[in-house]
Amino acid sequence: MLATILLACGEPSTWGVTGGTGGSSGLLSPMVARGIAAAIVSAGIIVLAAIVALSRRNDPIPTPVPAGATLSPDGYYWWDGRGWRPVR
């Protein structure tokens, strides 16, 4: 079966069109290339959505340190009587 294709420069070209497998001149078939491209785009969208979700996350406001509370030696935690809580 022959198909006539009009090239970008305007000259018609006749190519033989065959069915079946094994006619690809590239490294990957077009279907595999599209699948890989779709997977890369999908992964990019997922990463972007995760970045947006994490950047909008609200960190809980820490409990203010009461006067006279016992601070840890490094000063990053204070003792509330049951456990250590972060200062910030």
DOVEXDO-492948 format. One record per residue: y, z, x of N, C-alpha, C in turn; residue number from 0; residue in three letters. Coordinates in nm, 4 decimals, always signed. Layout:
! residues N
<vexse n_y="Y" n_z="Z" n_x="X" ca_y="Y" ca_z="Z" ca_x="X" c_y="Y" c_z="Z" c_x="X" num="NUM" residuo="ALA"/>
...
This chain:
! residues 88
<vexse n_y="-0.1165" n_z="+0.0000" n_x="+0.0852" ca_y="+0.0000" ca_z="+0.0000" ca_x="+0.0000" c_y="+0.1234" c_z="+0.0000" c_x="+0.0902" num="0" residuo="MET"/>
<vexse n_y="+0.2206" n_z="-0.0813" n_x="+0.0603" ca_y="+0.3415" ca_z="-0.0911" ca_x="+0.1404" c_y="+0.4605" c_z="-0.0408" c_x="+0.0603" num="1" residuo="LEU"/>
<vexse n_y="+0.5508" n_z="+0.0221" n_x="+0.1297" ca_y="+0.6717" ca_z="+0.0718" ca_x="+0.0645" c_y="+0.7915" c_z="+0.0208" c_x="+0.1416" num="2" residuo="ALA"/>
<vexse n_y="+0.8927" n_z="-0.0252" n_x="+0.0726" ca_y="+1.0149" ca_z="-0.0711" ca_x="+0.1370" c_y="+1.1159" c_z="+0.0416" c_x="+0.1328" num="3" residuo="THR"/>
<vexse n_y="+1.1690" n_z="+0.0747" n_x="+0.2490" ca_y="+1.2623" ca_z="+0.1859" ca_x="+0.2604" c_y="+1.3934" c_z="+0.1330" c_x="+0.3163" num="4" residuo="ILE"/>
<vexse n_y="+1.5022" n_z="+0.1682" n_x="+0.2547" ca_y="+1.6330" ca_z="+0.1288" ca_x="+0.3022" c_y="+1.6805" c_z="+0.2337" c_x="+0.4010" num="5" residuo="LEU"/>
<vexse n_y="+1.6973" n_z="+0.1933" n_x="+0.5258" ca_y="+1.7388" ca_z="+0.2872" ca_x="+0.6288" c_y="+1.8865" c_z="+0.3210" c_x="+0.6155" num="6" residuo="LEU"/>
<vexse n_y="+1.9317" n_z="+0.4209" n_x="+0.6891" ca_y="+2.0700" ca_z="+0.4663" ca_x="+0.6818" c_y="+2.1679" c_z="+0.3572" c_x="+0.7235" num="7" residuo="ALA"/>
<vexse n_y="+2.1267" n_z="+0.2671" n_x="+0.8115" ca_y="+2.2168" ca_z="+0.1611" ca_x="+0.8562" c_y="+2.2197" c_z="+0.0438" c_x="+0.7579" num="8" residuo="CYS"/>
<vexse n_y="+2.1394" n_z="+0.0482" n_x="+0.6538" ca_y="+2.1431" ca_z="-0.0535" ca_x="+0.5522" c_y="+2.0397" c_z="-0.1629" c_x="+0.5688" num="9" residuo="GLY"/>
<vexse n_y="+1.9570" n_z="-0.1573" n_x="+0.6692" ca_y="+1.8547" ca_z="-0.2587" ca_x="+0.6904" c_y="+1.7237" c_z="-0.2127" c_x="+0.6285" num="10" residuo="GLU"/>
<vexse n_y="+1.6613" n_z="-0.2973" n_x="+0.5477" ca_y="+1.5336" ca_z="-0.2588" ca_x="+0.4891" c_y="+1.4233" c_z="-0.2601" c_x="+0.5942" num="11" residuo="PRO"/>
<vexse n_y="+1.3316" n_z="-0.1695" n_x="+0.5802" ca_y="+1.2184" ca_z="-0.1622" ca_x="+0.6705" c_y="+1.0931" c_z="-0.1450" c_x="+0.5864" num="12" residuo="SER"/>
<vexse n_y="+0.9852" n_z="-0.2064" n_x="+0.6281" ca_y="+0.8599" ca_z="-0.1963" ca_x="+0.5546" c_y="+0.7631" c_z="-0.1128" c_x="+0.6366" num="13" residuo="THR"/>
<vexse n_y="+0.7153" n_z="-0.0042" n_x="+0.5782" ca_y="+0.6208" ca_z="+0.0840" ca_x="+0.6455" c_y="+0.4913" c_z="+0.0841" c_x="+0.5673" num="14" residuo="TRP"/>
<vexse n_y="+0.3820" n_z="+0.0976" n_x="+0.6357" ca_y="+0.2552" ca_z="+0.1136" ca_x="+0.5668" c_y="+0.2404" c_z="+0.2581" c_x="+0.5227" num="15" residuo="GLY"/>
<vexse n_y="+0.2092" n_z="+0.2802" n_x="+0.3981" ca_y="+0.1918" ca_z="+0.4154" ca_x="+0.3456" c_y="+0.0441" c_z="+0.4333" c_x="+0.3155" num="16" residuo="VAL"/>
<vexse n_y="-0.0146" n_z="+0.5337" n_x="+0.3779" ca_y="-0.1555" ca_z="+0.5611" ca_x="+0.3539" c_y="-0.1713" c_z="+0.7015" c_x="+0.3019" num="17" residuo="THR"/>
<vexse n_y="-0.2727" n_z="+0.7240" n_x="+0.2262" ca_y="-0.3004" ca_z="+0.8576" ca_x="+0.1749" c_y="-0.3950" c_z="+0.9290" c_x="+0.2678" num="18" residuo="GLY"/>
<vexse n_y="-0.4178" n_z="+1.0560" n_x="+0.2436" ca_y="-0.5122" ca_z="+1.1317" ca_x="+0.3239" c_y="-0.4433" c_z="+1.2134" c_x="+0.4319" num="19" residuo="GLY"/>
<vexse n_y="-0.5250" n_z="+1.2624" n_x="+0.5223" ca_y="-0.4730" ca_z="+1.3495" ca_x="+0.6268" c_y="-0.4763" c_z="+1.2774" c_x="+0.7604" num="20" residuo="THR"/>
<vexse n_y="-0.4077" n_z="+1.3322" n_x="+0.8569" ca_y="-0.4133" ca_z="+1.2801" ca_x="+0.9923" c_y="-0.3087" c_z="+1.1761" c_x="+1.0232" num="21" residuo="GLY"/>
<vexse n_y="-0.2137" n_z="+1.1503" n_x="+0.9348" ca_y="-0.1121" ca_z="+1.0500" ca_x="+0.9621" c_y="+0.0165" c_z="+1.1076" c_x="+1.0159" num="22" residuo="GLY"/>
<vexse n_y="+0.0227" n_z="+1.2366" n_x="+1.0419" ca_y="+0.1448" ca_z="+1.3009" ca_x="+1.0863" c_y="+0.1655" c_z="+1.2779" c_x="+1.2349" num="23" residuo="SER"/>
<vexse n_y="+0.2884" n_z="+1.2382" n_x="+1.2701" ca_y="+0.3176" ca_z="+1.2174" ca_x="+1.4112" c_y="+0.3807" c_z="+1.3412" c_x="+1.4738" num="24" residuo="SER"/>
<vexse n_y="+0.4226" n_z="+1.4390" n_x="+1.3951" ca_y="+0.4846" ca_z="+1.5600" ca_x="+1.4472" c_y="+0.3807" c_z="+1.6650" c_x="+1.4821" num="25" residuo="GLY"/>
<vexse n_y="+0.4285" n_z="+1.7782" n_x="+1.5308" ca_y="+0.3383" ca_z="+1.8869" ca_x="+1.5662" c_y="+0.2809" c_z="+1.9561" c_x="+1.4431" num="26" residuo="LEU"/>
<vexse n_y="+0.3637" n_z="+1.9689" n_x="+1.3393" ca_y="+0.3211" ca_z="+2.0364" ca_x="+1.2167" c_y="+0.3379" c_z="+1.9422" c_x="+1.0988" num="27" residuo="LEU"/>
<vexse n_y="+0.2549" n_z="+1.9601" n_x="+1.0007" ca_y="+0.2732" ca_z="+1.8808" ca_x="+0.8798" c_y="+0.3978" c_z="+1.9313" c_x="+0.8072" num="28" residuo="SER"/>
<vexse n_y="+0.4588" n_z="+1.8458" n_x="+0.7265" ca_y="+0.5799" ca_z="+1.8895" ca_x="+0.6554" c_y="+0.5566" c_z="+2.0121" c_x="+0.5666" num="29" residuo="PRO"/>
<vexse n_y="+0.4387" n_z="+2.0236" n_x="+0.5089" ca_y="+0.4102" ca_z="+2.1377" ca_x="+0.4218" c_y="+0.4075" c_z="+2.2679" c_x="+0.5026" num="30" residuo="MET"/>
<vexse n_y="+0.3455" n_z="+2.2646" n_x="+0.6201" ca_y="+0.3399" ca_z="+2.3835" ca_x="+0.7055" c_y="+0.4791" c_z="+2.4180" c_x="+0.7558" num="31" residuo="VAL"/>
<vexse n_y="+0.5574" n_z="+2.3175" n_x="+0.7935" ca_y="+0.6934" ca_z="+2.3426" ca_x="+0.8420" c_y="+0.7786" c_z="+2.4058" c_x="+0.7333" num="32" residuo="ALA"/>
<vexse n_y="+0.7649" n_z="+2.3568" n_x="+0.6100" ca_y="+0.8409" ca_z="+2.4170" ca_x="+0.4994" c_y="+0.7956" c_z="+2.5593" c_x="+0.4726" num="33" residuo="ARG"/>
<vexse n_y="+0.6666" n_z="+2.5852" n_x="+0.4843" ca_y="+0.6160" ca_z="+2.7210" ca_x="+0.4646" c_y="+0.6684" c_z="+2.8175" c_x="+0.5686" num="34" residuo="GLY"/>
<vexse n_y="+0.6722" n_z="+2.7729" n_x="+0.6937" ca_y="+0.7262" ca_z="+2.8572" ca_x="+0.8008" c_y="+0.8746" c_z="+2.8817" c_x="+0.7793" num="35" residuo="ILE"/>
<vexse n_y="+0.9482" n_z="+2.7770" n_x="+0.7422" ca_y="+1.0911" ca_z="+2.7934" ca_x="+0.7169" c_y="+1.1154" c_z="+2.8889" c_x="+0.6005" num="36" residuo="ALA"/>
<vexse n_y="+1.0354" n_z="+2.8777" n_x="+0.4949" ca_y="+1.0505" ca_z="+2.9684" ca_x="+0.3800" c_y="+1.0200" c_z="+3.1124" c_x="+0.4192" num="37" residuo="ALA"/>
<vexse n_y="+0.9200" n_z="+3.1317" n_x="+0.5045" ca_y="+0.8863" ca_z="+3.2673" ca_x="+0.5492" c_y="+0.9994" c_z="+3.3269" c_x="+0.6333" num="38" residuo="ALA"/>
<vexse n_y="+1.0601" n_z="+3.2464" n_x="+0.7194" ca_y="+1.1699" ca_z="+3.2950" ca_x="+0.8032" c_y="+1.2907" c_z="+3.3301" c_x="+0.7173" num="39" residuo="ILE"/>
<vexse n_y="+1.3237" n_z="+3.2443" n_x="+0.6216" ca_y="+1.4366" ca_z="+3.2725" ca_x="+0.5320" c_y="+1.4091" c_z="+3.3973" c_x="+0.4489" num="40" residuo="VAL"/>
<vexse n_y="+1.2873" n_z="+3.4112" n_x="+0.3983" ca_y="+1.2516" ca_z="+3.5299" ca_x="+0.3192" c_y="+1.2622" c_z="+3.6572" c_x="+0.4016" num="41" residuo="SER"/>
<vexse n_y="+1.2138" n_z="+3.6524" n_x="+0.5255" ca_y="+1.2235" ca_z="+3.7702" ca_x="+0.6129" c_y="+1.3696" c_z="+3.8045" c_x="+0.6404" num="42" residuo="ALA"/>
<vexse n_y="+1.4527" n_z="+3.7043" n_x="+0.6589" ca_y="+1.5956" ca_z="+3.7293" ca_x="+0.6809" c_y="+1.6615" c_z="+3.7942" c_x="+0.5610" num="43" residuo="GLY"/>
<vexse n_y="+1.6256" n_z="+3.7490" n_x="+0.4423" ca_y="+1.6820" ca_z="+3.8079" ca_x="+0.3209" c_y="+1.6367" c_z="+3.9527" c_x="+0.3056" num="44" residuo="ILE"/>
<vexse n_y="+1.5113" n_z="+3.9806" n_x="+0.3360" ca_y="+1.4604" ca_z="+4.1175" ca_x="+0.3262" c_y="+1.5311" c_z="+4.2088" c_x="+0.4260" num="45" residuo="ILE"/>
<vexse n_y="+1.5499" n_z="+4.1612" n_x="+0.5489" ca_y="+1.6196" ca_z="+4.2416" ca_x="+0.6502" c_y="+1.7635" c_z="+4.2660" c_x="+0.6082" num="46" residuo="VAL"/>
<vexse n_y="+1.8301" n_z="+4.1638" n_x="+0.5577" ca_y="+1.9682" ca_z="+4.1800" ca_x="+0.5119" c_y="+1.9766" c_z="+4.2802" c_x="+0.3970" num="47" residuo="LEU"/>
<vexse n_y="+1.8842" n_z="+4.2726" n_x="+0.3023" ca_y="+1.8843" ca_z="+4.3674" ca_x="+0.1906" c_y="+1.8600" c_z="+4.5102" c_x="+0.2391" num="48" residuo="ALA"/>
<vexse n_y="+1.7719" n_z="+4.5264" n_x="+0.3378" ca_y="+1.7459" ca_z="+4.6603" ca_x="+0.3916" c_y="+1.8693" c_z="+4.7153" c_x="+0.4631" num="49" residuo="ALA"/>
<vexse n_y="+1.9381" n_z="+4.6306" n_x="+0.5373" ca_y="+2.0595" ca_z="+4.6752" ca_x="+0.6072" c_y="+2.1657" c_z="+4.7179" c_x="+0.5066" num="50" residuo="ILE"/>
<vexse n_y="+2.1844" n_z="+4.6398" n_x="+0.4014" ca_y="+2.2834" ca_z="+4.6746" ca_x="+0.2992" c_y="+2.2445" c_z="+4.8046" c_x="+0.2287" num="51" residuo="VAL"/>
<vexse n_y="+2.1166" n_z="+4.8196" n_x="+0.1954" ca_y="+2.0715" ca_z="+4.9406" ca_x="+0.1259" c_y="+2.0893" c_z="+5.0642" c_x="+0.2133" num="52" residuo="ALA"/>
<vexse n_y="+2.0565" n_z="+5.0532" n_x="+0.3409" ca_y="+2.0704" ca_z="+5.1687" ca_x="+0.4297" c_y="+2.2159" c_z="+5.2016" c_x="+0.4591" num="53" residuo="LEU"/>
<vexse n_y="+2.3019" n_z="+5.1003" n_x="+0.4626" ca_y="+2.4427" ca_z="+5.1280" ca_x="+0.4902" c_y="+2.5125" c_z="+5.1915" c_x="+0.3708" num="54" residuo="SER"/>
<vexse n_y="+2.4597" n_z="+5.1702" n_x="+0.2514" ca_y="+2.5197" ca_z="+5.2296" ca_x="+0.1316" c_y="+2.4600" c_z="+5.3649" c_x="+0.0954" num="55" residuo="ARG"/>
<vexse n_y="+2.3614" n_z="+5.4078" n_x="+0.1726" ca_y="+2.2957" ca_z="+5.5357" ca_x="+0.1437" c_y="+2.3944" c_z="+5.6497" c_x="+0.1664" num="56" residuo="ARG"/>
<vexse n_y="+2.3988" n_z="+5.7410" n_x="+0.0734" ca_y="+2.4867" ca_z="+5.8575" ca_x="+0.0854" c_y="+2.4095" c_z="+5.9706" c_x="+0.1510" num="57" residuo="ASN"/>
<vexse n_y="+2.4610" n_z="+6.0176" n_x="+0.2626" ca_y="+2.4000" ca_z="+6.1328" ca_x="+0.3265" c_y="+2.4436" c_z="+6.2586" c_x="+0.2524" num="58" residuo="ASP"/>
<vexse n_y="+2.3518" n_z="+6.3519" n_x="+0.2326" ca_y="+2.3896" ca_z="+6.4737" ca_x="+0.1618" c_y="+2.4927" c_z="+6.5530" c_x="+0.2423" num="59" residuo="PRO"/>
<vexse n_y="+2.5806" n_z="+6.6165" n_x="+0.1693" ca_y="+2.6830" ca_z="+6.6990" ca_x="+0.2343" c_y="+2.6171" c_z="+6.8286" c_x="+0.2797" num="60" residuo="ILE"/>
<vexse n_y="+2.6266" n_z="+6.8592" n_x="+0.4082" ca_y="+2.5608" ca_z="+6.9817" ca_x="+0.4560" c_y="+2.6278" c_z="+7.1067" c_x="+0.3990" num="61" residuo="PRO"/>
<vexse n_y="+2.5486" n_z="+7.2113" n_x="+0.3883" ca_y="+2.6001" ca_z="+7.3397" ca_x="+0.3420" c_y="+2.6941" c_z="+7.3954" c_x="+0.4483" num="62" residuo="THR"/>
<vexse n_y="+2.8141" n_z="+7.4411" n_x="+0.4075" ca_y="+2.9057" ca_z="+7.4962" ca_x="+0.5072" c_y="+2.8468" c_z="+7.6222" c_x="+0.5714" num="63" residuo="PRO"/>
<vexse n_y="+2.8770" n_z="+7.6393" n_x="+0.6978" ca_y="+2.8258" ca_z="+7.7557" ca_x="+0.7719" c_y="+2.9046" c_z="+7.8784" c_x="+0.7288" num="64" residuo="VAL"/>
<vexse n_y="+2.8369" n_z="+7.9806" n_x="+0.6750" ca_y="+2.9085" ca_z="+8.1022" ca_x="+0.6357" c_y="+2.9567" c_z="+8.1798" c_x="+0.7582" num="65" residuo="PRO"/>
<vexse n_y="+3.0601" n_z="+8.2550" n_x="+0.7371" ca_y="+3.1146" ca_z="+8.3358" ca_x="+0.8472" c_y="+3.0103" c_z="+8.4369" c_x="+0.8922" num="66" residuo="ALA"/>
<vexse n_y="+2.9922" n_z="+8.4514" n_x="+1.0211" ca_y="+2.8991" ca_z="+8.5478" ca_x="+1.0772" c_y="+2.7547" c_z="+8.5006" c_x="+1.0804" num="67" residuo="GLY"/>
<vexse n_y="+2.7291" n_z="+8.3746" n_x="+1.0486" ca_y="+2.5916" ca_z="+8.3231" ca_x="+1.0506" c_y="+2.5429" c_z="+8.3102" c_x="+1.1942" num="68" residuo="ALA"/>
<vexse n_y="+2.4122" n_z="+8.3231" n_x="+1.2122" ca_y="+2.3524" ca_z="+8.3089" ca_x="+1.3443" c_y="+2.3393" c_z="+8.1603" c_x="+1.3777" num="69" residuo="THR"/>
<vexse n_y="+2.4007" n_z="+8.1194" n_x="+1.4872" ca_y="+2.3916" ca_z="+7.9807" ca_x="+1.5319" c_y="+2.2811" c_z="+7.9674" c_x="+1.6358" num="70" residuo="LEU"/>
<vexse n_y="+2.2213" n_z="+7.8490" n_x="+1.6407" ca_y="+2.1205" ca_z="+7.8224" ca_x="+1.7430" c_y="+2.1895" c_z="+7.8127" c_x="+1.8789" num="71" residuo="SER"/>
<vexse n_y="+2.1144" n_z="+7.8259" n_x="+1.9884" ca_y="+2.1751" ca_z="+7.8188" ca_x="+2.1214" c_y="+2.2501" c_z="+7.6876" c_x="+2.1467" num="72" residuo="PRO"/>
<vexse n_y="+2.2035" n_z="+7.5771" n_x="+2.0868" ca_y="+2.2740" ca_z="+7.4498" ca_x="+2.1094" c_y="+2.3911" c_z="+7.4311" c_x="+2.0130" num="73" residuo="ASP"/>
<vexse n_y="+2.4025" n_z="+7.5157" n_x="+1.9102" ca_y="+2.5149" ca_z="+7.5113" ca_x="+1.8177" c_y="+2.5019" c_z="+7.4077" c_x="+1.7073" num="74" residuo="GLY"/>
<vexse n_y="+2.3876" n_z="+7.3387" n_x="+1.6998" ca_y="+2.3697" ca_z="+7.2356" ca_x="+1.5986" c_y="+2.3071" c_z="+7.2877" c_x="+1.4694" num="75" residuo="TYR"/>
<vexse n_y="+2.2538" n_z="+7.4109" n_x="+1.4704" ca_y="+2.1873" ca_z="+7.4663" ca_x="+1.3532" c_y="+2.2328" c_z="+7.6093" c_x="+1.3293" num="76" residuo="TYR"/>
<vexse n_y="+2.2230" n_z="+7.6538" n_x="+1.2031" ca_y="+2.2506" ca_z="+7.7931" ca_x="+1.1696" c_y="+2.1366" c_z="+7.8460" c_x="+1.0826" num="77" residuo="TRP"/>
<vexse n_y="+2.1124" n_z="+7.9768" n_x="+1.0915" ca_y="+2.0020" ca_z="+8.0420" ca_x="+1.0220" c_y="+2.0507" c_z="+8.0922" c_x="+0.8874" num="78" residuo="TRP"/>
<vexse n_y="+1.9824" n_z="+8.0506" n_x="+0.7773" ca_y="+2.0233" ca_z="+8.0939" ca_x="+0.6438" c_y="+1.9375" c_z="+8.2087" c_x="+0.5904" num="79" residuo="ASP"/>
<vexse n_y="+1.8479" n_z="+8.2619" n_x="+0.6731" ca_y="+1.7612" ca_z="+8.3705" ca_x="+0.6315" c_y="+1.6201" c_z="+8.3222" c_x="+0.6018" num="80" residuo="GLY"/>
<vexse n_y="+1.6034" n_z="+8.1918" n_x="+0.5737" ca_y="+1.4708" ca_z="+8.1349" ca_x="+0.5478" c_y="+1.4393" c_z="+8.0201" c_x="+0.6433" num="81" residuo="ARG"/>
<vexse n_y="+1.5401" n_z="+7.9531" n_x="+0.6938" ca_y="+1.5181" ca_z="+7.8396" ca_x="+0.7825" c_y="+1.6454" c_z="+7.7935" c_x="+0.8489" num="82" residuo="GLY"/>
<vexse n_y="+1.6303" n_z="+7.7063" n_x="+0.9471" ca_y="+1.7445" ca_z="+7.6532" ca_x="+1.0190" c_y="+1.8038" c_z="+7.5349" c_x="+0.9431" num="83" residuo="TRP"/>
<vexse n_y="+1.9354" n_z="+7.5347" n_x="+0.9299" ca_y="+2.0071" ca_z="+7.4253" ca_x="+0.8609" c_y="+2.1025" c_z="+7.3593" c_x="+0.9591" num="84" residuo="ARG"/>
<vexse n_y="+2.1191" n_z="+7.2271" n_x="+0.9460" ca_y="+2.2109" ca_z="+7.1588" ca_x="+1.0385" c_y="+2.3562" c_z="+7.1970" c_x="+1.0120" num="85" residuo="PRO"/>
<vexse n_y="+2.4336" n_z="+7.2040" n_x="+1.1180" ca_y="+2.5763" ca_z="+7.2362" ca_x="+1.1060" c_y="+2.6496" c_z="+7.1179" c_x="+1.0460" num="86" residuo="VAL"/>
<vexse n_y="+2.6147" n_z="+6.9967" n_x="+1.0872" ca_y="+2.6822" ca_z="+6.8764" ca_x="+1.0343" c_y="+2.5901" c_z="+6.7990" c_x="+0.9463" num="87" residuo="ARG"/>
